[in-house]
Amino acid sequence: MYNGIGLTTARGTGTNGYVTKNMSSLGQKRERVEYRTDEDLKRAEAMLAPKKTNPAILEHERKRQVEIQCMELRAQLEDDGVTDELIDRQVAELRTLLISNHATTAAVSARETTEKAGNERLDRMREAFNIKDPRVSTATTTTT
């Protein structure tokens, strides 16, 4: 090889022996394989973990729905021309009735239903991908 590349000598080739890079050839690029690390697997499992609905948010939503119903009653009574004292008394009665009954509205129950459906979907995904349930403790299993 001449100069470590190509022919053993430049003699008889009709060239001066200067070797240039072939710019027209496409070099084969090796694609780097990215292996999943434990951190990536933990992050994927965390994404599949069901998210718990904060009970404080649900309670706030219930109170909000009670206040909406009270405001609707107030607007209706004001349109009917009822006195302010009577309006305040009826709104207070309605508020205590709704709070005492822990009235749940369609919006809150819809959110809870959506959460249950999401949990069921995640359980099916875990089963399909053979992912262990994070709620099951591995410390309870013993090997003999």
A tleap script that builds the chain and sets N, CA, C and O, in Angstrom:
source leaprc.protein.ff14SB
mol = sequence {
  NMET TYR ASN GLY ILE GLY LEU THR THR ALA
  ARG GLY THR GLY THR ASN GLY TYR VAL THR
  LYS ASN MET SER SER LEU GLY GLN LYS ARG
  GLU ARG VAL GLU TYR ARG THR ASP GLU ASP
  LEU LYS ARG ALA GLU ALA MET LEU ALA PRO
  LYS LYS THR ASN PRO ALA ILE LEU GLU HIE
  GLU ARG LYS ARG GLN VAL GLU ILE GLN CYS
  MET GLU LEU ARG ALA GLN LEU GLU ASP ASP
  GLY VAL THR ASP GLU LEU ILE ASP ARG GLN
  VAL ALA GLU LEU ARG THR LEU LEU ILE SER
  ASN HIE ALA THR THR ALA ALA VAL SER ALA
  ARG GLU THR THR GLU LYS ALA GLY ASN GLU
  ARG LEU ASP ARG MET ARG GLU ALA PHE ASN
  ILE LYS ASP PRO ARG VAL SER THR ALA THR
  THR THR THR CTHR
}
set mol.1.N position { 0.834 -1.169 0.000 }
set mol.1.CA position { 0.000 0.000 0.000 }
set mol.1.C position { 0.883 1.238 0.000 }
set mol.1.O position { 1.911 1.307 0.673 }
set mol.2.N position { 0.445 2.188 -0.767 }
set mol.2.CA position { 1.183 3.429 -0.838 }
set mol.2.C position { 0.615 4.392 0.205 }
set mol.2.O position { -0.566 4.739 0.158 }
set mol.3.N position { 1.429 4.806 1.111 }
set mol.3.CA position { 1.049 5.753 2.151 }
set mol.3.C position { -0.055 5.180 3.046 }
set mol.3.O position { -0.822 5.940 3.636 }
set mol.4.N position { -0.143 3.865 3.152 }
set mol.4.CA position { -1.117 3.230 4.015 }
set mol.4.C position { -2.507 3.153 3.435 }
set mol.4.O position { -3.417 2.623 4.072 }
set mol.5.N position { -2.693 3.689 2.198 }
set mol.5.CA position { -4.019 3.707 1.600 }
set mol.5.C position { -3.901 3.305 0.138 }
set mol.5.O position { -2.966 3.718 -0.549 }
set mol.6.N position { -4.838 2.506 -0.337 }
set mol.6.CA position { -4.952 2.239 -1.767 }
set mol.6.C position { -3.891 1.305 -2.310 }
set mol.6.O position { -3.646 0.237 -1.750 }
set mol.7.N position { -3.259 1.711 -3.410 }
set mol.7.CA position { -2.276 0.872 -4.094 }
set mol.7.C position { -0.980 0.782 -3.299 }
set mol.7.O position { -0.688 1.612 -2.439 }
set mol.8.N position { -0.213 -0.262 -3.623 }
set mol.8.CA position { 1.070 -0.408 -2.932 }
set mol.8.C position { 2.058 0.644 -3.400 }
set mol.8.O position { 2.937 1.038 -2.633 }
set mol.9.N position { 1.942 1.109 -4.635 }
set mol.9.CA position { 2.805 2.172 -5.134 }
set mol.9.C position { 2.032 3.027 -6.124 }
set mol.9.O position { 1.056 2.568 -6.718 }
set mol.10.N position { 2.462 4.258 -6.301 }
set mol.10.CA position { 1.787 5.151 -7.233 }
set mol.10.C position { 2.306 4.952 -8.646 }
set mol.10.O position { 1.761 5.515 -9.596 }
set mol.11.N position { 3.348 4.162 -8.788 }
set mol.11.CA position { 3.957 3.920 -10.090 }
set mol.11.C position { 3.005 3.233 -11.052 }
set mol.11.O position { 2.376 2.236 -10.698 }
set mol.12.N position { 2.894 3.743 -12.233 }
set mol.12.CA position { 2.095 3.113 -13.262 }
set mol.12.C position { 0.613 3.421 -13.168 }
set mol.12.O position { -0.166 2.888 -13.958 }
set mol.13.N position { 0.200 4.249 -12.245 }
set mol.13.CA position { -1.229 4.542 -12.115 }
set mol.13.C position { -1.639 5.765 -12.894 }
set mol.13.O position { -2.830 6.002 -13.096 }
set mol.14.N position { -0.670 6.546 -13.334 }
set mol.14.CA position { -1.004 7.758 -14.061 }
set mol.14.C position { -1.421 8.868 -13.128 }
set mol.14.O position { -1.966 9.880 -13.567 }
set mol.15.N position { -1.171 8.690 -11.846 }
set mol.15.CA position { -1.504 9.739 -10.870 }
set mol.15.C position { -0.237 10.124 -10.140 }
set mol.15.O position { 0.795 9.463 -10.259 }
set mol.16.N position { -0.327 11.184 -9.396 }
set mol.16.CA position { 0.829 11.598 -8.619 }
set mol.16.C position { 0.890 10.879 -7.273 }
set mol.16.O position { 1.844 11.067 -6.517 }
set mol.17.N position { -0.114 10.062 -6.964 }
set mol.17.CA position { -0.107 9.301 -5.731 }
set mol.17.C position { -0.775 10.001 -4.566 }
set mol.17.O position { -0.847 9.443 -3.471 }
set mol.18.N position { -1.269 11.220 -4.783 }
set mol.18.CA position { -1.934 11.938 -3.706 }
set mol.18.C position { -3.318 11.345 -3.495 }
set mol.18.O position { -4.117 11.295 -4.431 }
set mol.19.N position { -3.612 10.898 -2.284 }
set mol.19.CA position { -4.878 10.252 -1.968 }
set mol.19.C position { -5.816 11.296 -1.382 }
set mol.19.O position { -5.469 11.998 -0.432 }
set mol.20.N position { -7.037 11.391 -1.973 }
set mol.20.CA position { -8.049 12.325 -1.458 }
set mol.20.C position { -9.242 11.533 -0.949 }
set mol.20.O position { -9.450 10.369 -1.290 }
set mol.21.N position { -10.005 12.208 -0.129 }
set mol.21.CA position { -11.204 11.595 0.424 }
set mol.21.C position { -12.291 11.554 -0.633 }
set mol.21.O position { -12.492 12.526 -1.362 }
set mol.22.N position { -12.994 10.429 -0.720 }
set mol.22.CA position { -14.097 10.293 -1.654 }
set mol.22.C position { -15.318 10.965 -1.044 }
set mol.22.O position { -15.938 10.416 -0.133 }
set mol.23.N position { -15.663 12.129 -1.528 }
set mol.23.CA position { -16.779 12.892 -0.968 }
set mol.23.C position { -18.139 12.361 -1.440 }
set mol.23.O position { -19.166 12.709 -0.858 }
set mol.24.N position { -18.160 11.535 -2.470 }
set mol.24.CA position { -19.437 11.053 -2.996 }
set mol.24.C position { -19.925 9.803 -2.276 }
set mol.24.O position { -21.097 9.444 -2.389 }
set mol.25.N position { -19.053 9.146 -1.547 }
set mol.25.CA position { -19.508 7.930 -0.875 }
set mol.25.C position { -20.192 8.295 0.438 }
set mol.25.O position { -19.756 9.187 1.165 }
set mol.26.N position { -21.253 7.592 0.710 }
set mol.26.CA position { -21.965 7.804 1.960 }
set mol.26.C position { -21.405 6.839 2.990 }
set mol.26.O position { -21.468 5.621 2.825 }
set mol.27.N position { -20.879 7.383 4.011 }
set mol.27.CA position { -20.343 6.535 5.065 }
set mol.27.C position { -21.462 5.875 5.838 }
set mol.27.O position { -22.529 6.460 6.022 }
set mol.28.N position { -21.224 4.684 6.282 }
set mol.28.CA position { -22.243 3.997 7.067 }
set mol.28.C position { -22.126 4.469 8.510 }
set mol.28.O position { -21.103 4.286 9.168 }
set mol.29.N position { -23.178 5.064 8.964 }
set mol.29.CA position { -23.185 5.541 10.344 }
set mol.29.C position { -23.808 4.475 11.209 }
set mol.29.O position { -24.886 3.963 10.910 }
set mol.30.N position { -23.148 4.155 12.245 }
set mol.30.CA position { -23.705 3.195 13.186 }
set mol.30.C position { -24.683 3.917 14.080 }
set mol.30.O position { -24.371 4.950 14.673 }
set mol.31.N position { -25.835 3.373 14.163 }
set mol.31.CA position { -26.811 3.974 15.048 }
set mol.31.C position { -26.542 3.480 16.452 }
set mol.31.O position { -26.417 2.283 16.707 }
set mol.32.N position { -26.460 4.418 17.331 }
set mol.32.CA position { -26.166 4.090 18.714 }
set mol.32.C position { -27.413 3.518 19.378 }
set mol.32.O position { -28.500 4.089 19.284 }
set mol.33.N position { -27.241 2.405 20.036 }
set mol.33.CA position { -28.349 1.756 20.711 }
set mol.33.C position { -28.453 2.323 22.113 }
set mol.33.O position { -27.511 2.265 22.904 }
set mol.34.N position { -29.624 2.874 22.399 }
set mol.34.CA position { -29.856 3.426 23.727 }
set mol.34.C position { -30.557 2.363 24.570 }
set mol.34.O position { -31.708 2.016 24.304 }
set mol.35.N position { -29.888 1.866 25.549 }
set mol.35.CA position { -30.474 0.876 26.429 }
set mol.35.C position { -31.195 1.581 27.564 }
set mol.35.O position { -30.780 2.645 28.023 }
set mol.36.N position { -32.259 0.980 27.997 }
set mol.36.CA position { -33.027 1.584 29.084 }
set mol.36.C position { -32.313 1.361 30.407 }
set mol.36.O position { -31.856 0.263 30.724 }
set mol.37.N position { -32.240 2.418 31.144 }
set mol.37.CA position { -31.631 2.331 32.464 }
set mol.37.C position { -32.725 2.088 33.496 }
set mol.37.O position { -33.916 2.162 33.195 }
set mol.38.N position { -32.298 1.801 34.701 }
set mol.38.CA position { -33.269 1.598 35.773 }
set mol.38.C position { -34.089 2.860 36.003 }
set mol.38.O position { -35.273 2.795 36.336 }
set mol.39.N position { -33.450 3.999 35.822 }
set mol.39.CA position { -34.156 5.273 36.017 }
set mol.39.C position { -35.266 5.432 34.976 }
set mol.39.O position { -36.354 5.910 35.296 }
set mol.40.N position { -34.989 5.029 33.723 }
set mol.40.CA position { -36.011 5.106 32.680 }
set mol.40.C position { -37.179 4.184 32.996 }
set mol.40.O position { -38.337 4.552 32.795 }
set mol.41.N position { -36.881 2.991 33.488 }
set mol.41.CA position { -37.947 2.047 33.823 }
set mol.41.C position { -38.785 2.558 34.986 }
set mol.41.O position { -40.007 2.409 34.988 }
set mol.42.N position { -38.130 3.161 35.976 }
set mol.42.CA position { -38.882 3.717 37.107 }
set mol.42.C position { -39.783 4.855 36.648 }
set mol.42.O position { -40.918 4.986 37.106 }
set mol.43.N position { -39.263 5.679 35.735 }
set mol.43.CA position { -40.055 6.793 35.228 }
set mol.43.C position { -41.266 6.279 34.450 }
set mol.43.O position { -42.355 6.843 34.557 }
set mol.44.N position { -41.082 5.200 33.661 }
set mol.44.CA position { -42.202 4.626 32.908 }
set mol.44.C position { -43.240 4.036 33.847 }
set mol.44.O position { -44.440 4.183 33.619 }
set mol.45.N position { -42.787 3.370 34.900 }
set mol.45.CA position { -43.735 2.815 35.868 }
set mol.45.C position { -44.470 3.919 36.608 }
set mol.45.O position { -45.652 3.784 36.925 }
set mol.46.N position { -43.762 5.020 36.883 }
set mol.46.CA position { -44.414 6.137 37.569 }
set mol.46.C position { -45.495 6.753 36.690 }
set mol.46.O position { -46.512 7.226 37.197 }
set mol.47.N position { -45.279 6.751 35.375 }
set mol.47.CA position { -46.292 7.293 34.477 }
set mol.47.C position { -47.514 6.384 34.433 }
set mol.47.O position { -48.630 6.857 34.219 }
set mol.48.N position { -47.314 5.080 34.633 }
set mol.48.CA position { -48.442 4.156 34.634 }
set mol.48.C position { -49.158 4.112 35.975 }
set mol.48.O position { -50.285 3.625 36.065 }
set mol.49.N position { -48.514 4.614 37.009 }
set mol.49.CA position { -49.112 4.573 38.342 }
set mol.49.C position { -50.366 5.447 38.356 }
set mol.49.O position { -50.360 6.558 37.827 }
set mol.50.N position { -51.425 4.946 38.957 }
set mol.50.CA position { -52.655 5.750 38.990 }
set mol.50.C position { -52.471 6.971 39.885 }
set mol.50.O position { -51.879 6.901 40.962 }
set mol.51.N position { -52.989 8.066 39.408 }
set mol.51.CA position { -52.896 9.290 40.190 }
set mol.51.C position { -54.120 9.385 41.081 }
set mol.51.O position { -55.254 9.273 40.617 }
set mol.52.N position { -53.879 9.590 42.347 }
set mol.52.CA position { -54.967 9.710 43.309 }
set mol.52.C position { -55.549 11.115 43.232 }
set mol.52.O position { -54.824 12.100 43.095 }
set mol.53.N position { -56.854 11.185 43.322 }
set mol.53.CA position { -57.508 12.479 43.370 }
set mol.53.C position { -57.410 13.008 44.789 }
set mol.53.O position { -57.685 12.295 45.755 }
set mol.54.N position { -57.021 14.244 44.897 }
set mol.54.CA position { -56.868 14.872 46.200 }
set mol.54.C position { -58.260 15.061 46.820 }
set mol.54.O position { -59.119 15.707 46.220 }
set mol.55.N position { -58.489 14.498 48.027 }
set mol.55.CA position { -59.813 14.647 48.640 }
set mol.55.C position { -60.174 16.097 48.935 }
set mol.55.O position { -61.351 16.458 48.937 }
set mol.56.N position { -59.173 16.924 49.181 }
set mol.56.CA position { -59.454 18.339 49.436 }
set mol.56.C position { -60.025 18.999 48.188 }
set mol.56.O position { -60.892 19.869 48.280 }
set mol.57.N position { -59.538 18.587 47.024 }
set mol.57.CA position { -60.060 19.148 45.777 }
set mol.57.C position { -61.503 18.701 45.569 }
set mol.57.O position { -62.349 19.492 45.151 }
set mol.58.N position { -61.781 17.437 45.858 }
set mol.58.CA position { -63.157 16.952 45.715 }
set mol.58.C position { -64.101 17.673 46.674 }
set mol.58.O position { -65.217 18.035 46.302 }
set mol.59.N position { -63.647 17.879 47.913 }
set mol.59.CA position { -64.473 18.598 48.892 }
set mol.59.C position { -64.718 20.034 48.441 }
set mol.59.O position { -65.824 20.555 48.580 }
set mol.60.N position { -63.676 20.675 47.898 }
set mol.60.CA position { -63.825 22.040 47.397 }
set mol.60.C position { -64.826 22.074 46.238 }
set mol.60.O position { -65.632 22.998 46.135 }
set mol.61.N position { -64.769 21.069 45.376 }
set mol.61.CA position { -65.705 21.009 44.249 }
set mol.61.C position { -67.139 20.855 44.750 }
set mol.61.O position { -68.059 21.465 44.204 }
set mol.62.N position { -67.327 20.046 45.781 }
set mol.62.CA position { -68.680 19.880 46.354 }
set mol.62.C position { -69.185 21.205 46.926 }
set mol.62.O position { -70.329 21.594 46.688 }
set mol.63.N position { -68.326 21.896 47.681 }
set mol.63.CA position { -68.722 23.186 48.253 }
set mol.63.C position { -69.021 24.198 47.153 }
set mol.63.O position { -69.942 25.006 47.273 }
set mol.64.N position { -68.242 24.147 46.088 }
set mol.64.CA position { -68.450 25.057 44.973 }
set mol.64.C position { -69.810 24.805 44.329 }
set mol.64.O position { -70.524 25.746 43.983 }
set mol.65.N position { -70.162 23.535 44.171 }
set mol.65.CA position { -71.461 23.207 43.587 }
set mol.65.C position { -72.612 23.670 44.491 }
set mol.65.O position { -73.654 24.105 44.001 }
set mol.66.N position { -72.417 23.572 45.816 }
set mol.66.CA position { -73.428 24.062 46.761 }
set mol.66.C position { -73.608 25.559 46.584 }
set mol.66.O position { -74.735 26.050 46.536 }
set mol.67.N position { -72.506 26.285 46.486 }
set mol.67.CA position { -72.588 27.737 46.338 }
set mol.67.C position { -73.219 28.122 45.004 }
set mol.67.O position { -73.932 29.121 44.920 }
set mol.68.N position { -72.962 27.340 43.970 }
set mol.68.CA position { -73.591 27.622 42.670 }
set mol.68.C position { -75.104 27.479 42.776 }
set mol.68.O position { -75.851 28.309 42.258 }
set mol.69.N position { -75.553 26.418 43.451 }
set mol.69.CA position { -76.998 26.235 43.617 }
set mol.69.C position { -77.602 27.363 44.461 }
set mol.69.O position { -78.715 27.816 44.190 }
set mol.70.N position { -76.872 27.812 45.478 }
set mol.70.CA position { -77.356 28.922 46.315 }
set mol.70.C position { -77.457 30.208 45.496 }
set mol.70.O position { -78.420 30.962 45.638 }
set mol.71.N position { -76.471 30.459 44.645 }
set mol.71.CA position { -76.491 31.670 43.823 }
set mol.71.C position { -77.628 31.611 42.796 }
set mol.71.O position { -78.243 32.632 42.488 }
set mol.72.N position { -77.902 30.419 42.270 }
set mol.72.CA position { -79.014 30.287 41.326 }
set mol.72.C position { -80.349 30.572 42.025 }
set mol.72.O position { -81.221 31.236 41.465 }
set mol.73.N position { -80.499 30.063 43.255 }
set mol.73.CA position { -81.716 30.332 44.009 }
set mol.73.C position { -81.841 31.823 44.301 }
set mol.73.O position { -82.922 32.395 44.166 }
set mol.74.N position { -80.734 32.454 44.700 }
set mol.74.CA position { -80.751 33.889 44.999 }
set mol.74.C position { -81.166 34.684 43.758 }
set mol.74.O position { -81.984 35.599 43.854 }
set mol.75.N position { -80.609 34.341 42.602 }
set mol.75.CA position { -80.946 35.064 41.367 }
set mol.75.C position { -82.420 34.873 41.009 }
set mol.75.O position { -83.091 35.807 40.570 }
set mol.76.N position { -82.908 33.656 41.202 }
set mol.76.CA position { -84.312 33.382 40.884 }
set mol.76.C position { -85.235 34.165 41.816 }
set mol.76.O position { -86.226 34.736 41.360 }
set mol.77.N position { -84.926 34.202 43.119 }
set mol.77.CA position { -85.770 34.924 44.076 }
set mol.77.C position { -85.709 36.430 43.837 }
set mol.77.O position { -86.716 37.122 43.989 }
set mol.78.N position { -84.528 36.947 43.461 }
set mol.78.CA position { -84.416 38.378 43.168 }
set mol.78.C position { -85.242 38.737 41.944 }
set mol.78.O position { -85.855 39.803 41.892 }
set mol.79.N position { -85.259 37.840 40.952 }
set mol.79.CA position { -86.074 38.094 39.760 }
set mol.79.C position { -87.566 38.072 40.085 }
set mol.79.O position { -88.360 38.768 39.453 }
set mol.80.N position { -87.938 37.254 41.091 }
set mol.80.CA position { -89.342 37.171 41.494 }
set mol.80.C position { -89.748 38.346 42.377 }
set mol.80.O position { -90.936 38.541 42.635 }
set mol.81.N position { -88.770 39.139 42.846 }
set mol.81.CA position { -89.080 40.318 43.650 }
set mol.81.C position { -89.265 40.017 45.128 }
set mol.81.O position { -90.007 40.735 45.798 }
set mol.82.N position { -88.628 38.994 45.659 }
set mol.82.CA position { -88.725 38.635 47.071 }
set mol.82.C position { -87.792 39.561 47.859 }
set mol.82.O position { -86.767 40.006 47.343 }
set mol.83.N position { -88.162 39.850 49.126 }
set mol.83.CA position { -87.355 40.749 49.950 }
set mol.83.C position { -86.008 40.110 50.277 }
set mol.83.O position { -85.856 38.889 50.243 }
set mol.84.N position { -85.032 40.966 50.593 }
set mol.84.CA position { -83.671 40.506 50.874 }
set mol.84.C position { -83.604 39.606 52.105 }
set mol.84.O position { -82.832 38.648 52.130 }
set mol.85.N position { -84.407 39.905 53.127 }
set mol.85.CA position { -84.403 39.073 54.343 }
set mol.85.C position { -84.856 37.653 54.029 }
set mol.85.O position { -84.251 36.680 54.478 }
set mol.86.N position { -85.924 37.553 53.256 }
set mol.86.CA position { -86.453 36.234 52.891 }
set mol.86.C position { -85.469 35.486 51.988 }
set mol.86.O position { -85.289 34.275 52.117 }
set mol.87.N position { -84.837 36.224 51.073 }
set mol.87.CA position { -83.840 35.605 50.198 }
set mol.87.C position { -82.696 35.036 51.024 }
set mol.87.O position { -82.303 33.885 50.836 }
set mol.88.N position { -82.158 35.845 51.947 }
set mol.88.CA position { -81.033 35.395 52.779 }
set mol.88.C position { -81.417 34.167 53.604 }
set mol.88.O position { -80.629 33.230 53.734 }
set mol.89.N position { -82.630 34.176 54.160 }
set mol.89.CA position { -83.065 33.053 54.988 }
set mol.89.C position { -83.211 31.780 54.150 }
set mol.89.O position { -82.765 30.713 54.571 }
set mol.90.N position { -83.829 31.880 52.969 }
set mol.90.CA position { -84.020 30.700 52.118 }
set mol.90.C position { -82.678 30.165 51.574 }
set mol.90.O position { -82.478 28.954 51.475 }
set mol.91.N position { -81.783 31.070 51.232 }
set mol.91.CA position { -80.461 30.649 50.740 }
set mol.91.C position { -79.695 29.953 51.862 }
set mol.91.O position { -79.029 28.946 51.623 }
set mol.92.N position { -79.782 30.480 53.083 }
set mol.92.CA position { -79.093 29.850 54.213 }
set mol.92.C position { -79.668 28.461 54.500 }
set mol.92.O position { -78.925 27.525 54.796 }
set mol.93.N position { -80.988 28.333 54.410 }
set mol.93.CA position { -81.614 27.017 54.616 }
set mol.93.C position { -81.157 26.018 53.553 }
set mol.93.O position { -80.838 24.870 53.861 }
set mol.94.N position { -81.131 26.467 52.307 }
set mol.94.CA position { -80.696 25.584 51.223 }
set mol.94.C position { -79.236 25.173 51.421 }
set mol.94.O position { -78.882 24.011 51.222 }
set mol.95.N position { -78.392 26.129 51.813 }
set mol.95.CA position { -76.974 25.843 52.011 }
set mol.95.C position { -76.783 24.803 53.115 }
set mol.95.O position { -76.025 23.848 52.941 }
set mol.96.N position { -77.466 24.983 54.248 }
set mol.96.CA position { -77.312 24.013 55.343 }
set mol.96.C position { -77.853 22.648 54.943 }
set mol.96.O position { -77.291 21.621 55.322 }
set mol.97.N position { -78.944 22.630 54.178 }
set mol.97.CA position { -79.504 21.362 53.715 }
set mol.97.C position { -78.518 20.638 52.793 }
set mol.97.O position { -78.287 19.438 52.945 }
set mol.98.N position { -77.945 21.364 51.847 }
set mol.98.CA position { -77.023 20.736 50.898 }
set mol.98.C position { -75.735 20.288 51.576 }
set mol.98.O position { -75.221 19.211 51.274 }
set mol.99.N position { -75.217 21.087 52.474 }
set mol.99.CA position { -73.971 20.717 53.161 }
set mol.99.C position { -74.207 19.527 54.072 }
set mol.99.O position { -73.362 18.636 54.164 }
set mol.100.N position { -75.355 19.503 54.750 }
set mol.100.CA position { -75.626 18.386 55.657 }
set mol.100.C position { -75.813 17.073 54.900 }
set mol.100.O position { -75.483 16.005 55.416 }
set mol.101.N position { -76.333 17.149 53.695 }
set mol.101.CA position { -76.538 15.946 52.896 }
set mol.101.C position { -75.291 15.550 52.104 }
set mol.101.O position { -75.280 14.513 51.441 }
set mol.102.N position { -74.251 16.365 52.169 }
set mol.102.CA position { -73.027 16.124 51.389 }
set mol.102.C position { -73.399 15.861 49.931 }
set mol.102.O position { -73.043 14.845 49.335 }
set mol.103.N position { -74.116 16.809 49.406 }
set mol.103.CA position { -74.623 16.654 48.044 }
set mol.103.C position { -73.468 16.532 47.061 }
set mol.103.O position { -72.576 17.379 47.005 }
set mol.104.N position { -73.512 15.474 46.304 }
set mol.104.CA position { -72.520 15.302 45.251 }
set mol.104.C position { -73.196 15.606 43.931 }
set mol.104.O position { -74.312 15.158 43.667 }
set mol.105.N position { -72.529 16.349 43.134 }
set mol.105.CA position { -73.115 16.742 41.861 }
set mol.105.C position { -72.579 15.871 40.741 }
set mol.105.O position { -71.684 15.050 40.946 }
set mol.106.N position { -73.126 16.055 39.578 }
set mol.106.CA position { -72.730 15.241 38.425 }
set mol.106.C position { -71.265 15.481 38.063 }
set mol.106.O position { -70.587 14.563 37.604 }
set mol.107.N position { -70.768 16.705 38.265 }
set mol.107.CA position { -69.381 16.995 37.908 }
set mol.107.C position { -68.413 16.215 38.787 }
set mol.107.O position { -67.419 15.679 38.296 }
set mol.108.N position { -68.697 16.150 40.074 }
set mol.108.CA position { -67.819 15.431 40.998 }
set mol.108.C position { -67.883 13.944 40.741 }
set mol.108.O position { -66.853 13.271 40.697 }
set mol.109.N position { -69.102 13.420 40.568 }
set mol.109.CA position { -69.215 11.986 40.327 }
set mol.109.C position { -68.610 11.619 38.979 }
set mol.109.O position { -68.078 10.521 38.819 }
set mol.110.N position { -68.685 12.520 38.013 }
set mol.110.CA position { -68.068 12.266 36.708 }
set mol.110.C position { -66.554 12.192 36.854 }
set mol.110.O position { -65.909 11.353 36.226 }
set mol.111.N position { -65.988 13.060 37.674 }
set mol.111.CA position { -64.541 13.044 37.887 }
set mol.111.C position { -64.127 11.748 38.572 }
set mol.111.O position { -63.114 11.149 38.209 }
set mol.112.N position { -64.908 11.311 39.565 }
set mol.112.CA position { -64.585 10.059 40.255 }
set mol.112.C position { -64.721 8.875 39.307 }
set mol.112.O position { -63.916 7.945 39.360 }
set mol.113.N position { -65.733 8.899 38.440 }
set mol.113.CA position { -65.922 7.828 37.464 }
set mol.113.C position { -64.765 7.801 36.485 }
set mol.113.O position { -64.286 6.729 36.114 }
set mol.114.N position { -64.309 8.981 36.060 }
set mol.114.CA position { -63.178 9.060 35.148 }
set mol.114.C position { -61.931 8.494 35.801 }
set mol.114.O position { -61.151 7.800 35.148 }
set mol.115.N position { -61.732 8.777 37.073 }
set mol.115.CA position { -60.569 8.250 37.786 }
set mol.115.C position { -60.625 6.725 37.863 }
set mol.115.O position { -59.610 6.057 37.667 }
set mol.116.N position { -61.800 6.174 38.147 }
set mol.116.CA position { -61.932 4.714 38.215 }
set mol.116.C position { -61.670 4.088 36.857 }
set mol.116.O position { -61.007 3.054 36.768 }
set mol.117.N position { -62.186 4.708 35.790 }
set mol.117.CA position { -61.966 4.180 34.444 }
set mol.117.C position { -60.486 4.252 34.087 }
set mol.117.O position { -59.959 3.345 33.442 }
set mol.118.N position { -59.819 5.313 34.498 }
set mol.118.CA position { -58.382 5.439 34.243 }
set mol.118.C position { -57.595 4.368 34.969 }
set mol.118.O position { -56.648 3.806 34.419 }
set mol.119.N position { -57.986 4.081 36.211 }
set mol.119.CA position { -57.307 3.030 36.969 }
set mol.119.C position { -57.499 1.673 36.312 }
set mol.119.O position { -56.568 0.868 36.258 }
set mol.120.N position { -58.706 1.415 35.811 }
set mol.120.CA position { -58.956 0.145 35.126 }
set mol.120.C position { -58.125 0.037 33.856 }
set mol.120.O position { -57.601 -1.031 33.540 }
set mol.121.N position { -58.004 1.147 33.126 }
set mol.121.CA position { -57.205 1.157 31.905 }
set mol.121.C position { -55.742 0.888 32.223 }
set mol.121.O position { -55.076 0.135 31.513 }
set mol.122.N position { -55.245 1.500 33.284 }
set mol.122.CA position { -53.850 1.281 33.669 }
set mol.122.C position { -53.618 -0.157 34.113 }
set mol.122.O position { -52.560 -0.728 33.848 }
set mol.123.N position { -54.601 -0.744 34.787 }
set mol.123.CA position { -54.470 -2.145 35.184 }
set mol.123.C position { -54.385 -3.056 33.957 }
set mol.123.O position { -53.605 -4.008 33.931 }
set mol.124.N position { -55.198 -2.751 32.942 }
set mol.124.CA position { -55.129 -3.551 31.708 }
set mol.124.C position { -53.779 -3.377 31.025 }
set mol.124.O position { -53.222 -4.342 30.501 }
set mol.125.N position { -53.247 -2.154 31.024 }
set mol.125.CA position { -51.931 -1.909 30.421 }
set mol.125.C position { -50.844 -2.666 31.167 }
set mol.125.O position { -49.966 -3.267 30.548 }
set mol.126.N position { -50.899 -2.639 32.501 }
set mol.126.CA position { -49.911 -3.375 33.305 }
set mol.126.C position { -49.959 -4.860 32.980 }
set mol.126.O position { -48.926 -5.515 32.842 }
set mol.127.N position { -51.172 -5.379 32.860 }
set mol.127.CA position { -51.336 -6.792 32.566 }
set mol.127.C position { -50.803 -7.122 31.166 }
set mol.127.O position { -50.180 -8.164 30.966 }
set mol.128.N position { -51.051 -6.234 30.205 }
set mol.128.CA position { -50.600 -6.467 28.834 }
set mol.128.C position { -49.080 -6.449 28.732 }
set mol.128.O position { -48.501 -7.230 27.977 }
set mol.129.N position { -48.433 -5.572 29.480 }
set mol.129.CA position { -46.979 -5.454 29.419 }
set mol.129.C position { -46.271 -6.230 30.522 }
set mol.129.O position { -45.059 -6.107 30.698 }
set mol.130.N position { -47.025 -7.018 31.253 }
set mol.130.CA position { -46.462 -7.829 32.349 }
set mol.130.C position { -45.679 -6.983 33.346 }
set mol.130.O position { -44.587 -7.357 33.772 }
set mol.131.N position { -46.242 -5.857 33.706 }
set mol.131.CA position { -45.630 -4.991 34.718 }
set mol.131.C position { -46.266 -5.350 36.049 }
set mol.131.O position { -47.487 -5.453 36.171 }
set mol.132.N position { -45.412 -5.537 37.038 }
set mol.132.CA position { -45.933 -5.884 38.357 }
set mol.132.C position { -46.699 -4.704 38.929 }
set mol.132.O position { -46.360 -3.543 38.698 }
set mol.133.N position { -47.719 -5.026 39.665 }
set mol.133.CA position { -48.551 -3.994 40.278 }
set mol.133.C position { -47.751 -3.297 41.375 }
set mol.133.O position { -47.286 -3.960 42.302 }
set mol.134.N position { -47.578 -1.976 41.292 }
set mol.134.CA position { -46.791 -1.282 42.313 }
set mol.134.C position { -47.461 -1.282 43.679 }
set mol.134.O position { -46.818 -1.004 44.691 }
set mol.135.N position { -48.765 -1.596 43.708 }
set mol.135.CA position { -49.458 -1.613 44.990 }
set mol.135.C position { -49.178 -2.881 45.773 }
set mol.135.O position { -49.437 -2.937 46.975 }
set mol.136.N position { -48.644 -3.914 45.097 }
set mol.136.CA position { -48.343 -5.176 45.756 }
set mol.136.C position { -46.937 -5.099 46.332 }
set mol.136.O position { -45.981 -4.813 45.612 }
set mol.137.N position { -46.815 -5.349 47.596 }
set mol.137.CA position { -45.515 -5.261 48.249 }
set mol.137.C position { -44.704 -6.504 47.938 }
set mol.137.O position { -45.212 -7.621 48.032 }
set mol.138.N position { -43.427 -6.313 47.562 }
set mol.138.CA position { -42.556 -7.460 47.286 }
set mol.138.C position { -41.966 -8.022 48.569 }
set mol.138.O position { -41.412 -9.122 48.561 }
set mol.139.N position { -42.073 -7.291 49.663 }
set mol.139.CA position { -41.514 -7.757 50.940 }
set mol.139.C position { -42.345 -8.892 51.516 }
set mol.139.O position { -41.849 -9.655 52.344 }
set mol.140.N position { -43.598 -9.019 51.097 }
set mol.140.CA position { -44.460 -10.050 51.662 }
set mol.140.C position { -44.203 -11.417 51.056 }
set mol.140.O position { -44.564 -12.434 51.649 }
set mol.141.N position { -43.580 -11.456 49.874 }
set mol.141.CA position { -43.313 -12.734 49.240 }
set mol.141.C position { -42.014 -13.307 49.795 }
set mol.141.O position { -41.028 -12.588 49.963 }
set mol.142.N position { -42.023 -14.597 50.076 }
set mol.142.CA position { -40.831 -15.241 50.599 }
set mol.142.C position { -40.451 -16.371 49.682 }
set mol.142.O position { -41.310 -17.008 49.072 }
set mol.143.N position { -39.153 -16.623 49.583 }
set mol.143.CA position { -38.681 -17.719 48.760 }
set mol.143.C position { -38.186 -18.834 49.670 }
set mol.143.O position { -37.529 -18.575 50.679 }
set mol.144.N position { -38.500 -20.066 49.316 }
set mol.144.CA position { -38.085 -21.202 50.137 }
set mol.144.C position { -37.213 -22.127 49.332 }
set mol.144.O position { -36.758 -23.149 49.846 }
savepdb mol mol.pdb
quit
